[in-house]
Structures are given as structure tokens and as C-alpha cells.
Amino acid sequence: LPCSGRVDPMLVIKALHDGADAVLVSGCHPGDCHYTSGNLIARRRFAFLKSLLDYVGIEEGRVFFAWISASEGGKFAEIIRRISDRVREIGRFEKLNVNAEASIDES
């Protein structure tokens, strides 16, 4: 997607449902969005998504959000290392509960 503000929270949940062990949504730094306010929309959507995770059976540490610019390769690599370490610590993601699977199938 061209902008983190376009990431639908259900797309993140679907990625986990389809086998991802973790998901990173990264966006431009606040005030630095080519689409004016996309990163602020992304921040609100991510806050909403975090409220859904427990409901659908996704434990904390599976979904991450970070502000990263294209010039911050070192920062990106460090975030990926931390996510990989977290996944090794908590193990592979097994499955969603029935409520989440029903919601995904209906969309």
C-alpha cells in the first residue's frame, strides 16, 4: 500500500489468520506524510486494531507499528530484529478463535 493510513485493521488480522507469525505496519513520521494525514489515520487505526486483538485471540506481540522513513535502514533492521526475537520468544502463531474466523469469512 502506498500509505500506512490505507491499512485496514482486518487486513492485518487476515494476514495472521493466513499464517503470518507477526505483522509490522510502518508509516512515515508524523508531519512527514506525502498524503498529508495518512500516518495520523494509521495511528488511530492501529489503536483500534489493538483493541480488537484480544477479542479475536491474538496475544500481544504479534502486531507492531513503527514510524520509519525510507532513509532509516538501520532503524528498520533493528525493528525487524526485535520482532523476530519476539516471535521466537512467543512461538509461531497457531490460530484465531472462532469469532475471528467467522468475521473474516463474511467479509
Number of C-alpha atoms within 10 A of each C-alpha: 6 10 18 23 23 13 18 14 17 15 11 20 24 18 13 20 19 11 12 15 21 19 16 14 18 19 23 22 13 13 11 13 17 11 12 10 15 21 24 18 15 23 19 11 18 22 13 12 17 16 11 16 18 11 13 17 14 21 13 11 14 21 20 16 16 15 16 17 15 9 8 10 11 10 15 17 11 11 17 14 12 12 20 13 12 14 16 11 10 13 10 13 16 12 16 19 13 10 11 20 15 11 12 13 8 6 6
